[in-house]
Amino acid sequence: MPLAATGELVARTAQAGTTDARPPHPRTAVAAFNVITLEHIEAVIAGAESAGAPVVLQVSENAVKFRHGRLLPLARAATAAAERASVPVALHLDHVQSDGLLRQAPGAGFSSVMYDASHLPYEENLAATRAAADWAHAQGLWIEAELGEIGGKNGEPPRDAHAPGARTDPMEARGFVADSGVDALAVAIGSSHAMTTRTAALDHDLLKRLSASLGVPLVLHGSSGVPDEELRAAVRGGIAKVNIGTALNLAMTGAIREFLTASPEAVDSRKYLGVGREAMARTVERLIGVLRG
């Protein structure tokens, strides 16, 4: 089927979670998985098809750097795979700091982008994000931004939404969303990027206040380190999009390591990449199930 639009997938899940029907439908969230290789792409789609759920394929700026700075090869592979999927699949450009990369998004098939200026002081973050949002909206893109903890206190620099200990202030976030014009906001409530253990404890009281204060979907980054029950509670509390990356790499690397330990003579990369792809697909299916309650 044709590529889906990230914004439409998020809006659809939000509507499902706020229906007035009795009993109410459980809240749910869109699962968004970061992909690095073709095996990642195939695994995410296979897992989503097994779960019978839409999914977002995310390509980060770091993944583009890994691919020698070229966006199109991975984007075209993702598009080709998505168009053959039996579930809706959208493409999202993640953690973009380069304006040059941002401007490649529409032509590469992306319907959405996460523009990350959170490393800048608040006013500079706001100005850069506002400019990015204006440009993105003119191109028909849905845009997500990030607001962690504003710096300036005691000379401290700003901390992004997933720096240890960072927390998003609801009133600051409300002003940022209104003044920047973004469509979604990644918030700091206790998760961290690249966690290899699932030990993160989320601030659910803060999430409730953010959800009540903001009129846009909230996004949870660093979700690989969040236990299942915490993820379910976050979705019930208002998270509409859940970003997952490290969990796939853990599954892939673990499966490949186990295969090569058992078969040290193996040299055919299809053998170990295949078991890695299967492990990632199982992880995708399981985590989508968690987000659906």
Contacts in CASP RR format, 6 or more apart in sequence:
PFRMAT RR
TARGET T0000
AUTHOR 0000-0000-0000
METHOD contacts of the structure
MODEL  1
MPLAATGELVARTAQAGTTDARPPHPRTAVAAFNVITLEHIEAVIAGAES
AGAPVVLQVSENAVKFRHGRLLPLARAATAAAERASVPVALHLDHVQSDG
LLRQAPGAGFSSVMYDASHLPYEENLAATRAAADWAHAQGLWIEAELGEI
GGKNGEPPRDAHAPGARTDPMEARGFVADSGVDALAVAIGSSHAMTTRTA
ALDHDLLKRLSASLGVPLVLHGSSGVPDEELRAAVRGGIAKVNIGTALNL
AMTGAIREFLTASPEAVDSRKYLGVGREAMARTVERLIGVLRG
1 83 0 8 1.000
1 85 0 8 1.000
1 86 0 8 1.000
1 88 0 8 1.000
2 83 0 8 1.000
3 79 0 8 1.000
3 82 0 8 1.000
3 83 0 8 1.000
3 89 0 8 1.000
3 90 0 8 1.000
3 91 0 8 1.000
3 109 0 8 1.000
3 111 0 8 1.000
4 54 0 8 1.000
4 82 0 8 1.000
4 88 0 8 1.000
4 89 0 8 1.000
4 90 0 8 1.000
4 111 0 8 1.000
5 90 0 8 1.000
5 111 0 8 1.000
5 112 0 8 1.000
5 142 0 8 1.000
6 30 0 8 1.000
6 32 0 8 1.000
6 56 0 8 1.000
6 90 0 8 1.000
6 91 0 8 1.000
6 92 0 8 1.000
6 111 0 8 1.000
6 112 0 8 1.000
6 142 0 8 1.000
6 241 0 8 1.000
7 90 0 8 1.000
7 111 0 8 1.000
7 112 0 8 1.000
7 142 0 8 1.000
7 183 0 8 1.000
7 184 0 8 1.000
8 90 0 8 1.000
9 30 0 8 1.000
9 54 0 8 1.000
9 56 0 8 1.000
9 88 0 8 1.000
9 90 0 8 1.000
10 30 0 8 1.000
10 142 0 8 1.000
10 184 0 8 1.000
10 217 0 8 1.000
10 240 0 8 1.000
10 241 0 8 1.000
11 217 0 8 1.000
12 54 0 8 1.000
13 28 0 8 1.000
13 29 0 8 1.000
13 30 0 8 1.000
13 240 0 8 1.000
14 217 0 8 1.000
14 240 0 8 1.000
16 25 0 8 1.000
16 27 0 8 1.000
16 28 0 8 1.000
17 24 0 8 1.000
17 25 0 8 1.000
17 26 0 8 1.000
17 27 0 8 1.000
17 28 0 8 1.000
19 25 0 8 1.000
26 236 0 8 1.000
26 292 0 8 1.000
26 293 0 8 1.000
27 235 0 8 1.000
27 236 0 8 1.000
27 237 0 8 1.000
27 238 0 8 1.000
28 235 0 8 1.000
28 291 0 8 1.000
28 292 0 8 1.000
28 293 0 8 1.000
29 220 0 8 1.000
29 234 0 8 1.000
29 235 0 8 1.000
29 239 0 8 1.000
29 240 0 8 1.000
29 241 0 8 1.000
29 242 0 8 1.000
29 291 0 8 1.000
30 54 0 8 1.000
30 55 0 8 1.000
30 56 0 8 1.000
30 240 0 8 1.000
30 241 0 8 1.000
30 242 0 8 1.000
31 48 0 8 1.000
31 53 0 8 1.000
31 55 0 8 1.000
31 56 0 8 1.000
31 242 0 8 1.000
31 244 0 8 1.000
31 284 0 8 1.000
31 287 0 8 1.000
31 288 0 8 1.000
31 291 0 8 1.000
32 55 0 8 1.000
32 56 0 8 1.000
32 57 0 8 1.000
32 58 0 8 1.000
32 92 0 8 1.000
32 241 0 8 1.000
32 242 0 8 1.000
32 243 0 8 1.000
32 244 0 8 1.000
33 40 0 8 1.000
33 44 0 8 1.000
33 55 0 8 1.000
33 56 0 8 1.000
33 57 0 8 1.000
33 58 0 8 1.000
33 243 0 8 1.000
33 244 0 8 1.000
33 245 0 8 1.000
33 248 0 8 1.000
33 284 0 8 1.000
34 40 0 8 1.000
34 58 0 8 1.000
34 59 0 8 1.000
34 60 0 8 1.000
34 63 0 8 1.000
34 94 0 8 1.000
34 243 0 8 1.000
34 244 0 8 1.000
34 245 0 8 1.000
34 248 0 8 1.000
35 41 0 8 1.000
35 44 0 8 1.000
35 57 0 8 1.000
35 58 0 8 1.000
35 59 0 8 1.000
35 63 0 8 1.000
35 74 0 8 1.000
35 78 0 8 1.000
35 248 0 8 1.000
36 63 0 8 1.000
36 66 0 8 1.000
36 74 0 8 1.000
36 249 0 8 1.000
38 77 0 8 1.000
38 81 0 8 1.000
39 252 0 8 1.000
39 273 0 8 1.000
39 274 0 8 1.000
39 276 0 8 1.000
39 277 0 8 1.000
39 280 0 8 1.000
40 248 0 8 1.000
40 252 0 8 1.000
40 280 0 8 1.000
41 57 0 8 1.000
41 74 0 8 1.000
41 77 0 8 1.000
41 78 0 8 1.000
41 81 0 8 1.000
42 81 0 8 1.000
42 277 0 8 1.000
42 281 0 8 1.000
43 248 0 8 1.000
43 252 0 8 1.000
43 276 0 8 1.000
43 277 0 8 1.000
43 278 0 8 1.000
43 279 0 8 1.000
43 280 0 8 1.000
43 281 0 8 1.000
43 283 0 8 1.000
43 284 0 8 1.000
44 55 0 8 1.000
44 57 0 8 1.000
44 248 0 8 1.000
44 280 0 8 1.000
44 281 0 8 1.000
44 284 0 8 1.000
45 55 0 8 1.000
45 57 0 8 1.000
45 81 0 8 1.000
45 82 0 8 1.000
45 85 0 8 1.000
45 87 0 8 1.000
45 89 0 8 1.000
46 277 0 8 1.000
46 281 0 8 1.000
46 284 0 8 1.000
47 55 0 8 1.000
47 281 0 8 1.000
47 282 0 8 1.000
47 284 0 8 1.000
47 285 0 8 1.000
47 288 0 8 1.000
48 54 0 8 1.000
48 55 0 8 1.000
48 85 0 8 1.000
48 87 0 8 1.000
48 89 0 8 1.000
48 284 0 8 1.000
48 285 0 8 1.000
48 288 0 8 1.000
49 85 0 8 1.000
49 86 0 8 1.000
49 87 0 8 1.000
50 281 0 8 1.000
50 285 0 8 1.000
51 284 0 8 1.000
51 285 0 8 1.000
51 288 0 8 1.000
51 289 0 8 1.000
51 292 0 8 1.000
52 86 0 8 1.000
52 87 0 8 1.000
52 288 0 8 1.000
53 87 0 8 1.000
53 288 0 8 1.000
53 289 0 8 1.000
53 292 0 8 1.000
54 87 0 8 1.000
54 88 0 8 1.000
54 89 0 8 1.000
54 90 0 8 1.000
55 87 0 8 1.000
55 88 0 8 1.000
55 89 0 8 1.000
55 90 0 8 1.000
55 284 0 8 1.000
55 288 0 8 1.000
56 89 0 8 1.000
56 90 0 8 1.000
56 91 0 8 1.000
56 92 0 8 1.000
56 112 0 8 1.000
56 241 0 8 1.000
57 78 0 8 1.000
57 82 0 8 1.000
57 89 0 8 1.000
57 90 0 8 1.000
57 91 0 8 1.000
57 92 0 8 1.000
58 91 0 8 1.000
58 92 0 8 1.000
58 93 0 8 1.000
58 94 0 8 1.000
58 243 0 8 1.000
59 71 0 8 1.000
59 74 0 8 1.000
59 75 0 8 1.000
59 78 0 8 1.000
59 91 0 8 1.000
59 92 0 8 1.000
59 93 0 8 1.000
59 94 0 8 1.000
59 110 0 8 1.000
60 93 0 8 1.000
60 94 0 8 1.000
60 95 0 8 1.000
61 93 0 8 1.000
61 94 0 8 1.000
61 95 0 8 1.000
61 96 0 8 1.000
61 97 0 8 1.000
61 98 0 8 1.000
61 101 0 8 1.000
61 116 0 8 1.000
62 95 0 8 1.000
63 74 0 8 1.000
64 70 0 8 1.000
64 71 0 8 1.000
64 74 0 8 1.000
64 101 0 8 1.000
67 73 0 8 1.000
67 74 0 8 1.000
71 93 0 8 1.000
71 101 0 8 1.000
71 104 0 8 1.000
71 108 0 8 1.000
72 104 0 8 1.000
72 108 0 8 1.000
75 91 0 8 1.000
75 108 0 8 1.000
75 109 0 8 1.000
75 110 0 8 1.000
76 108 0 8 1.000
78 91 0 8 1.000
79 91 0 8 1.000
79 109 0 8 1.000
81 89 0 8 1.000
82 89 0 8 1.000
82 90 0 8 1.000
82 91 0 8 1.000
90 111 0 8 1.000
90 112 0 8 1.000
91 108 0 8 1.000
91 109 0 8 1.000
91 110 0 8 1.000
91 111 0 8 1.000
91 112 0 8 1.000
92 110 0 8 1.000
92 111 0 8 1.000
92 112 0 8 1.000
92 113 0 8 1.000
92 114 0 8 1.000
93 101 0 8 1.000
93 102 0 8 1.000
93 105 0 8 1.000
93 108 0 8 1.000
93 110 0 8 1.000
93 112 0 8 1.000
93 113 0 8 1.000
93 114 0 8 1.000
94 113 0 8 1.000
94 114 0 8 1.000
94 243 0 8 1.000
95 114 0 8 1.000
95 116 0 8 1.000
96 102 0 8 1.000
96 105 0 8 1.000
96 113 0 8 1.000
96 114 0 8 1.000
96 115 0 8 1.000
96 116 0 8 1.000
97 115 0 8 1.000
97 116 0 8 1.000
97 117 0 8 1.000
97 119 0 8 1.000
99 132 0 8 1.000
102 113 0 8 1.000
102 115 0 8 1.000
102 132 0 8 1.000
102 135 0 8 1.000
102 136 0 8 1.000
103 135 0 8 1.000
105 113 0 8 1.000
105 136 0 8 1.000
105 139 0 8 1.000
105 141 0 8 1.000
106 139 0 8 1.000
106 140 0 8 1.000
106 141 0 8 1.000
110 141 0 8 1.000
111 140 0 8 1.000
111 141 0 8 1.000
111 142 0 8 1.000
112 141 0 8 1.000
112 142 0 8 1.000
112 143 0 8 1.000
112 144 0 8 1.000
112 183 0 8 1.000
113 132 0 8 1.000
113 136 0 8 1.000
113 141 0 8 1.000
113 142 0 8 1.000
113 143 0 8 1.000
113 144 0 8 1.000
114 143 0 8 1.000
114 144 0 8 1.000
114 145 0 8 1.000
114 146 0 8 1.000
114 186 0 8 1.000
114 219 0 8 1.000
115 128 0 8 1.000
115 129 0 8 1.000
115 132 0 8 1.000
115 133 0 8 1.000
115 136 0 8 1.000
115 143 0 8 1.000
115 144 0 8 1.000
115 145 0 8 1.000
115 182 0 8 1.000
116 145 0 8 1.000
116 146 0 8 1.000
116 160 0 8 1.000
117 124 0 8 1.000
117 125 0 8 1.000
117 128 0 8 1.000
117 129 0 8 1.000
117 132 0 8 1.000
117 145 0 8 1.000
117 146 0 8 1.000
118 125 0 8 1.000
118 145 0 8 1.000
118 146 0 8 1.000
118 147 0 8 1.000
118 148 0 8 1.000
118 158 0 8 1.000
118 160 0 8 1.000
118 161 0 8 1.000
119 125 0 8 1.000
119 157 0 8 1.000
119 158 0 8 1.000
119 160 0 8 1.000
120 128 0 8 1.000
120 158 0 8 1.000
121 150 0 8 1.000
121 151 0 8 1.000
121 152 0 8 1.000
121 157 0 8 1.000
121 158 0 8 1.000
122 150 0 8 1.000
122 151 0 8 1.000
122 158 0 8 1.000
122 172 0 8 1.000
122 176 0 8 1.000
125 147 0 8 1.000
125 158 0 8 1.000
125 176 0 8 1.000
126 176 0 8 1.000
126 179 0 8 1.000
126 180 0 8 1.000
129 145 0 8 1.000
129 176 0 8 1.000
129 180 0 8 1.000
129 182 0 8 1.000
130 179 0 8 1.000
130 180 0 8 1.000
130 181 0 8 1.000
132 143 0 8 1.000
132 145 0 8 1.000
133 143 0 8 1.000
133 145 0 8 1.000
133 180 0 8 1.000
133 181 0 8 1.000
133 182 0 8 1.000
133 183 0 8 1.000
136 142 0 8 1.000
136 143 0 8 1.000
137 143 0 8 1.000
142 183 0 8 1.000
142 184 0 8 1.000
143 182 0 8 1.000
143 183 0 8 1.000
143 184 0 8 1.000
144 182 0 8 1.000
144 183 0 8 1.000
144 184 0 8 1.000
144 185 0 8 1.000
144 186 0 8 1.000
144 219 0 8 1.000
144 241 0 8 1.000
145 176 0 8 1.000
145 180 0 8 1.000
145 182 0 8 1.000
145 184 0 8 1.000
145 185 0 8 1.000
145 186 0 8 1.000
146 160 0 8 1.000
146 161 0 8 1.000
146 185 0 8 1.000
146 186 0 8 1.000
146 221 0 8 1.000
147 161 0 8 1.000
147 168 0 8 1.000
147 172 0 8 1.000
147 173 0 8 1.000
147 176 0 8 1.000
147 185 0 8 1.000
147 186 0 8 1.000
147 187 0 8 1.000
147 188 0 8 1.000
148 158 0 8 1.000
148 159 0 8 1.000
148 160 0 8 1.000
148 161 0 8 1.000
148 163 0 8 1.000
148 166 0 8 1.000
148 167 0 8 1.000
148 168 0 8 1.000
148 187 0 8 1.000
148 188 0 8 1.000
149 158 0 8 1.000
149 159 0 8 1.000
149 163 0 8 1.000
149 165 0 8 1.000
149 166 0 8 1.000
149 167 0 8 1.000
149 168 0 8 1.000
149 169 0 8 1.000
149 188 0 8 1.000
150 158 0 8 1.000
150 169 0 8 1.000
150 172 0 8 1.000
151 157 0 8 1.000
151 158 0 8 1.000
151 159 0 8 1.000
152 158 0 8 1.000
159 165 0 8 1.000
159 166 0 8 1.000
159 188 0 8 1.000
160 166 0 8 1.000
160 188 0 8 1.000
161 168 0 8 1.000
161 186 0 8 1.000
161 187 0 8 1.000
161 188 0 8 1.000
161 221 0 8 1.000
162 188 0 8 1.000
162 190 0 8 1.000
162 191 0 8 1.000
162 192 0 8 1.000
162 193 0 8 1.000
162 221 0 8 1.000
162 222 0 8 1.000
163 188 0 8 1.000
163 192 0 8 1.000
164 192 0 8 1.000
165 188 0 8 1.000
165 190 0 8 1.000
166 188 0 8 1.000
166 190 0 8 1.000
167 188 0 8 1.000
167 189 0 8 1.000
167 190 0 8 1.000
167 203 0 8 1.000
167 206 0 8 1.000
168 187 0 8 1.000
168 188 0 8 1.000
168 189 0 8 1.000
168 206 0 8 1.000
168 210 0 8 1.000
170 206 0 8 1.000
170 209 0 8 1.000
170 210 0 8 1.000
170 212 0 8 1.000
170 213 0 8 1.000
170 214 0 8 1.000
171 213 0 8 1.000
173 185 0 8 1.000
173 187 0 8 1.000
173 210 0 8 1.000
173 213 0 8 1.000
173 214 0 8 1.000
174 213 0 8 1.000
174 214 0 8 1.000
176 185 0 8 1.000
177 185 0 8 1.000
177 214 0 8 1.000
177 215 0 8 1.000
177 216 0 8 1.000
182 216 0 8 1.000
183 216 0 8 1.000
183 217 0 8 1.000
184 216 0 8 1.000
184 217 0 8 1.000
184 218 0 8 1.000
184 219 0 8 1.000
184 240 0 8 1.000
184 241 0 8 1.000
185 214 0 8 1.000
185 216 0 8 1.000
185 217 0 8 1.000
185 218 0 8 1.000
185 219 0 8 1.000
186 218 0 8 1.000
186 219 0 8 1.000
186 220 0 8 1.000
186 221 0 8 1.000
186 243 0 8 1.000
187 207 0 8 1.000
187 210 0 8 1.000
187 218 0 8 1.000
187 219 0 8 1.000
187 220 0 8 1.000
189 202 0 8 1.000
189 203 0 8 1.000
189 204 0 8 1.000
189 206 0 8 1.000
189 207 0 8 1.000
189 210 0 8 1.000
189 220 0 8 1.000
189 234 0 8 1.000
190 200 0 8 1.000
190 201 0 8 1.000
190 202 0 8 1.000
190 203 0 8 1.000
191 200 0 8 1.000
191 202 0 8 1.000
191 220 0 8 1.000
191 221 0 8 1.000
191 222 0 8 1.000
191 223 0 8 1.000
191 225 0 8 1.000
191 226 0 8 1.000
192 200 0 8 1.000
192 222 0 8 1.000
192 225 0 8 1.000
193 221 0 8 1.000
193 222 0 8 1.000
193 246 0 8 1.000
194 222 0 8 1.000
194 224 0 8 1.000
194 246 0 8 1.000
195 222 0 8 1.000
195 224 0 8 1.000
195 225 0 8 1.000
195 246 0 8 1.000
196 224 0 8 1.000
196 225 0 8 1.000
196 246 0 8 1.000
196 250 0 8 1.000
197 225 0 8 1.000
198 224 0 8 1.000
198 225 0 8 1.000
198 226 0 8 1.000
198 227 0 8 1.000
198 228 0 8 1.000
199 225 0 8 1.000
199 227 0 8 1.000
200 222 0 8 1.000
200 225 0 8 1.000
200 226 0 8 1.000
200 227 0 8 1.000
200 230 0 8 1.000
201 230 0 8 1.000
202 226 0 8 1.000
202 230 0 8 1.000
202 233 0 8 1.000
202 234 0 8 1.000
204 233 0 8 1.000
204 234 0 8 1.000
204 237 0 8 1.000
207 218 0 8 1.000
207 234 0 8 1.000
207 237 0 8 1.000
207 238 0 8 1.000
207 239 0 8 1.000
208 237 0 8 1.000
210 218 0 8 1.000
211 218 0 8 1.000
211 237 0 8 1.000
211 238 0 8 1.000
217 240 0 8 1.000
217 241 0 8 1.000
218 238 0 8 1.000
218 239 0 8 1.000
218 240 0 8 1.000
218 241 0 8 1.000
219 239 0 8 1.000
219 240 0 8 1.000
219 241 0 8 1.000
219 242 0 8 1.000
219 243 0 8 1.000
220 226 0 8 1.000
220 231 0 8 1.000
220 234 0 8 1.000
220 239 0 8 1.000
220 241 0 8 1.000
220 242 0 8 1.000
220 243 0 8 1.000
221 243 0 8 1.000
222 243 0 8 1.000
222 244 0 8 1.000
222 245 0 8 1.000
222 246 0 8 1.000
223 231 0 8 1.000
223 242 0 8 1.000
223 243 0 8 1.000
223 244 0 8 1.000
223 245 0 8 1.000
223 247 0 8 1.000
224 244 0 8 1.000
224 245 0 8 1.000
224 246 0 8 1.000
224 247 0 8 1.000
224 250 0 8 1.000
225 246 0 8 1.000
225 247 0 8 1.000
226 234 0 8 1.000
228 290 0 8 1.000
231 242 0 8 1.000
231 287 0 8 1.000
231 290 0 8 1.000
231 291 0 8 1.000
232 290 0 8 1.000
232 291 0 8 1.000
232 293 0 8 1.000
234 242 0 8 1.000
235 242 0 8 1.000
235 291 0 8 1.000
235 293 0 8 1.000
242 291 0 8 1.000
244 287 0 8 1.000
247 283 0 8 1.000
247 287 0 8 1.000
248 280 0 8 1.000
248 283 0 8 1.000
248 284 0 8 1.000
251 276 0 8 1.000
251 279 0 8 1.000
251 280 0 8 1.000
251 282 0 8 1.000
251 283 0 8 1.000
252 276 0 8 1.000
252 277 0 8 1.000
252 279 0 8 1.000
252 280 0 8 1.000
254 276 0 8 1.000
254 279 0 8 1.000
255 272 0 8 1.000
255 275 0 8 1.000
255 276 0 8 1.000
255 278 0 8 1.000
255 279 0 8 1.000
256 272 0 8 1.000
256 273 0 8 1.000
256 275 0 8 1.000
256 276 0 8 1.000
258 275 0 8 1.000
259 266 0 8 1.000
259 271 0 8 1.000
259 272 0 8 1.000
259 275 0 8 1.000
259 276 0 8 1.000
260 266 0 8 1.000
260 272 0 8 1.000
263 271 0 8 1.000
266 272 0 8 1.000
END
